[in-house]
Amino acid sequence: MTLACFVASLGGFLFGFDTAVISGTITQVQQQFNLTNLQVGDFTSSALVGCIVGAIIAGWLGDKFGRRPPLICAAVLFFVSALGCTIPPNYRVLLLARFVGGVGVGLASVLSPMYISEFSPPRLRGRLVALYQLSIVVGILVAYFSNWQIQNFAEHNSQAFSGVGIWHYILVEQGWRGMFGAGMIPAGLFFLLLFVVPESPRWLVKAGYENRAKVIIHKLVGSSEVVAEFNDIKASLVHKPTALTELFKPGLRIALMVGVMLSVFGQMSGVNIVVYYGPEILKQAGFAIGSALQFQVLFGVVNLIFTILALFIIDRFGRRPLLIGGMAMVAAAMLAASVIQASMEKPGIIMVIVLGIYIASVALSICAVIWVIIPEIYPTRVRARACSIATFANWGVNAFSAKLFPWYVAKMGMAAGYLTFGIICVIAVLFFYKFVPETKCKKLEDIEMLWDNEGNRRRVS
């Protein structure tokens, strides 16, 4: 179980790395290809469009072929994308390579947390699925650190590798290529390790491979509980339709809405805008690019610390307290940032502190909870497709906001951007309080009972 969850979580690492690596490349790519603000948005969102495609097809692939084979495909796409971004001859090829990597991210963002969730016992499921978010955060931090080191190396070693053309080209002359190329290493590792872990036992039961499923269940729960666990899984699948339209029936309609809105509010909290455009935001606060990349590493460390904290408390305090309380802090930080940005031309270190509080809050709330609760709230028979729809919403809103953010800030100002995110976060707190159920320590087969025939959330013991 531990190995399977660790390997699946590497999909989260690549997700985080791919998401964050672009932050260090935007200025250089914009200068090299003479891009407008809208074209910068296209560059940032090109991978996110691929994520939408990957999320759409992930549910179908996961149901038809299992959870593991599409993850292997995702690893291949990650590697091809990193290579393509290292050697593109022009802007269009760069966009295509980013799109290909985005498809891999979309696949992994649906199937990795689902795979972990289906392997985890109820008492540890929150912690183990949160391991996926921890891996995302580690990937983000590694990308920040890699970007900073490559930028620092290029600034202080302008003649390095001058006798070795390709290395000088990608690490010094055009360092953004080296930033992207670093992603080939974890992609290759992910690909190799996926061949040593088993398929999800819940998918095997659903697909009719009952003997293989029993072998895996035996390793997970021990011989005394194999029959009970197997029967619980099988009972959740017998005589129930699996059509996509079932998700829109009263019993699951609200569950689908909860998953989709968790994704929407997760993106509209502004978290990935800070990930993508952090150095540009800090430049507006008065910092040079080198200092901005250093502070971006600091933000990554804060993100990591509070994600680890969430990992240890999510199964103790539950999903709702983290989600609601943390999101209230996120809203307060965004509104404070808006006031500070409007009041001071170059807020400097004050803005760094406020953004640090924001990142800590978002890491402890929506970012930790979303990948845990979305796979939990759907029955096994529709989980892959439901998670695919919710993740599609995630990437769709992500792509929309990433594309428009440079244009919006240029037209309205950074303070207006912070204010917009703050207001959305206030609305999110109210929605979470009203609709999101507590799933702590419940078996996946029991969580289905949280939704009654009228589609309302209710408590179960």
N, C-alpha and C positions, 0 to 999 in steps of 0.2 A: 504493500500500500504506500509506504513512504517513498520508495523509488518511483512508482507510477505517478504520484502526486508531484514529486520533484521534477521529473522529466516534463510532465504537462505544463508545469509552471514556467519552464523555459520559453514556452510560447508567450507568456506574459513578459519575460525579459526582452524578447525580440520586439514585442509590441511597444514596450517602453522605450527601447533604444531607437526604434524607427520613428516614434513620435517625437522624441526630444532631439535627435541628431540634427534635424533641420534648423533648430534655433541658432546654431553656430554658423550656418552656411548662408543664411538669407542675405546678409550684407554683401558678401563676396559674389554670390550668384547674381544678385541684382546689379552690381557694378559690371560684372563680366558680360552679361547679356543685355544690359541697359533696359531693365524692366520697369514698367509703370507700377503704381500701387496695386491696380487690379491684377496685373500679371504676377506680382508677388503673391497675391491671394491665390492665383491659379497654381503657382508653384507649391505653395503650402498645402492646398486642398487636393492636389492631384492624387496623392497617396490615399486621401480620405475617400475620394470617389471609388478607388479600388477597394477600400474597406467596405463600402456599401455593397459592391458586387460580391465580395467574399462573404459578407454577412447574409446576403440573400440566398446564396447557394449552399451555405454551410449546413443549414437545417436539412435540406434534401440529401446532401452528401452524407451527413452524419446518420441519417435514418437508413439510407440504402447500403452504405459500405461500412458503417461503424464509425466510432469516434477517432480511431488511430490512423487509418489511411489518409483521410483529408488533412490531418496534422502533418503527416509526412510530406504531402503536397505543399503545405504551407511553408515547411522548412526549405524546400527547393525554391519556392518563389522568393523567400527572404534572401537566399544566397544570390539568385539571379539578379534581384533588384540591387543589392549592394554592389555587385560587380558592374552592373549597368550604370549605376550612378557614379562609379569611379572613373569610367572611361567614355562618357558620352561626348560625341563630337559637337553636338549642338543642343539648344534648349529643348527642342521637341523630343529628342531621344531621352534627355533627362526626365522630362515629364512622364514618358512611357515607362521608364524604369521605376520611377516612384509609384506609378499606378500599379505595376506588377507586384511590388512589395506590399502595397495597400491591400491587394487581394489576399495575400498571405496573412496580413494582420487581421483582416476581417474573418477569415476562417478560424484563426487561432483564438480570436476574442469570443467567438461563440463556443467552440468545441473544447478548448482547454479548461475553462471553469466548469463546463458540463461534465467533462471526463473526471475531474477531481471530485465534483459533487457526488457523482455516481459511485465513486470508490470509497467515500468517507462515511464512517459511523456517525449517527446523529450527534453524539456528545462532542465530536471533534470537527464536524463538518464546517462550521463557521470559521474555525481557525485554519483548517486545511485549504478551504477555498480562498480565504483571505491571503494565503500564501501566494496565490496568483497575483493579487494586487501588490504584495510585497515584491514579487519578481518584476512587475511593471515598474515599480519605483526604483528598484536596483538598476534596471535597464536605463531608466531616465538619468539616474545619477552617473552611471558609467558613460553614457553619451555626453553629458555635460562635462565630465572630467576629461574625456577623450578630446572633445572639441577645444577645451581650454588649453590642454597640453600641446595639441597640434598647432593652435594659434600662437602660443608662447614660443614653441620651437621655431616656427617660421619667422617670428619677429626677431629672435636673437641668434639665429643660425642661417642667415640668408645665403651662405655659400655651401651649406651642407648638401652632401650627395651630388655635388656639381659634376662629378665624373660619372654618375649613374643617372642618366636622364630621366627615367620613369619615376624613381623615388624623389628626385628633386622636384619633378613636375607635380606629383600628387601630395607631397608633404610640405613643400616650401613655396613654390611658385603659385600653385592653386590648391591651397590646403583643404578647401572644402571637399575636394575629391577624396583625400585621405580620411576625412571625417566620415563620409559615407562608406568608404571601403572597409573600415574597421568592423562593420556589421557582418562581414563574411565569416568571421571566426565563430561567434555564437550560433550563427545559422547552420554551419557545418556540424557543430557539436549537437545541436537539437536534432538534426537529421539522423545522426548515428545512434543516439540514445533511444530514439523512438522505436528502434528495432529490438530493444531488449525489454520492453514493457508489454503487458497483456492488453487485450481489448476490454472494454467496459462490460462487466457481468450483466448489467441491466439491458444493454443493447443485445448481448448474446441471447438472453432469455426471449426478448422481443423478436429476434430473428430466428428463433427455433433451435439454437445451438445450446441445448439445456445441459448436456454433459460437460461441455467446456465451461459453461457458467458456474456449475457446481464446484468444479475444481478451483476456480478463482475465488468463489465465495468461501470455500473451505480455508483457503489461505488468509482470507480477510477476517473471518469471524470465529474460526475454529470449528471442529467437528460437531460440537453440541448444538450449534445454532444454524447449521447449514440448511436443514430442512425448513425451519421457521422463516429464515431470511429468503430462501428461494420461493417459498409459498407466498410470502408477502409481495415479492416482486411480480410473481406470475398473476396473483389476484388483481393487481393494479392494471393488468393488461387484458385480461380475459373478457370477451364479449363486449368490448367497448370500441367504438369507431375511432379511427385515427385521421379522419379528414380534417383539412385545415379549417373548414367551416365550423368545426366543433368549438374552436377558440372564440367564435363570435356568438355562441349560445349563452343564455343567461348565466349558467353556472360558472363559466370561465371568462366571460366578457370583461368583468371588472379586474380579474387577475391579469388579463392581457393589457388593459389600460394601465395598471400599476407598473408592470414591467416597462412599458413604453415610456411612461412619464418619468420613471426613475432615470431612464436613459436621457430623456430630453432635459430634465433639470440638472442631471449630472454634467452635461455639456454646457448648458447655459449658466452654470455657476461661474464660468470663465476659466476653469482650471487649465484646459488645454490651450487657451489663448496665452496664458502665462508661460506654458511649456514651449509653445511655438515661437512666441514673440517676446519672451522674457528679456533678451539683450536689447531689443529695440525699445521696450518699455523703460528699461533702466537708462538707456541713452537719453530718453526724454526727461528722466528724473535728474540728469546732469552728469552721468558717468561716461567715461571713454569705453570703447568696445572691450579692451582687455579687462578692465575692472568689472564691466557688466558680465562677462563670461565667468569671472571669479565668483561674483555674487550668485550667478546661476548655479554654480556648484554648491554654494552654501544653501540655496533653496532646496537643492536635491538632497542634501544631508538632512535638513529639517523634515522634508517629505519622508525620507527613510525612517527617521526616528519615530515619527508619529504613526507611520504605517505599522511599524513593529509593535508600538503600544496598542494599536487597534487589534492587531493579531492576537494579543494576549487577553484582551478584555471583551471581544465581540461575543464569545460564548459565555461569558460571565454576566455581563450586563444586558445582552440582547442587541438586536438590530435597531429597534425603534429609538432607544435613548441616544445611541451614537448618531443616528441619522438626523433626528429632530434637533437635538442640542447642538451638534456640530454644525449643522446647516444654518442655525441661527447665528453662530459666530462667524460663519462665512459671509452672511448678509451684512453683519455689522462691520466686518473688515472692508468689504467692497464699498459700503457707504462712506466709511471713514476715508478710504483712499480717494474717493470722489471729492470730498471736501478739501482734503490736503492738496490734491492736484489743482483744484480750482483756485486755491488761496495762495499757492506758492509756485513760482515759475520753475524753480529747480529744487524740488523738495529733498533730494539727496538721500541721506541715511534714514531720514524719517520714513520715506516711502519703502525703503528696504525692510524696516521693522514691521510696518503694516502688512506688506506683502508676505513677510515671514509668518506673521500671525494667520493670515489668510491661508497660506499653504498648509500650516499645521492643522488648521480647522478642517479644511477640505480633505486632507489625508485621513483624519480621524473619523470623518463622517461618510459622505457620499462615495468617495473613492474606495473606501474599505468595504462598504456595505453592498454596493451595487452588484459586484460580481459574485457575492455570496447569495443574495436574496433572489436575484432573477432566476437562476436555475432551480431554486428551492420551491418556488410558488406554483410550478406547473407539474401536472402528472407526467409520468414517464412516457406514456403513449404519444404525447404531443410536445414533450419538453424541447426536442431539437428545433422544431418549427417555431414554437413560441419564443425560444431564446433567439432564434434567427431574426424574428420580427422586431423584438426589443433591441437587439444589437444593430439592426438596420437603422432604427430610429436614432440610436447613439451616433452612428457614423454619419447619417444624413445631416443631423443638426451640427455635428462637429465640422463637416465639410462646409456647410452654409456659413457658420460663424467664422471659420478660419479664412474663407474666401473674402468675406465682407469686412472683417475687422480692420485691415489697413485703410481701406476706403472710408469706413465709418469714422475712424479716429481722425483721418485727414480732414474730413468734412465737419465733424462735430466736436472734436477734441477728446483727449484722453479722459478728462473728468467725466464727460458724458458716457464714455464706455464703462467706466467703473460704476456709475449711477445705474445704468441699464442692468448690469449684472446684479447689483445689489437688490433692485426691485424684484427681479426674477427670483432671487434666492428667498426673499420674504414670502412670495407666493408658494414656493416649493415647500417651505416649512409648514404652511397651512395644509397643503395637499398631503404631505407625509403623515401629519397628525390625523387626518381624516381617513385615509385609505390604506396605508401600508400596514400589514399585519406583523405580529411578532412570530418568528419561526424558530426561535432558539430551542435546541434540543428535541425537535420533533422529527420523526422519521419522514422521509420524502413521501412515502405512501400515505401518511397521516395528514400531511400538509394540504393534500387535495381537499380534505374535509373542511378547510378554512373557508371555502366558498360554497354557500348554499345554493339551492336551485334557482333562487332569484338573483344570484350573482352578487350578493352582499357579503362583506367580510364579517366573519363571526369567530368567536373564540372556541377552541377545542381543548380538552384536557390532555 
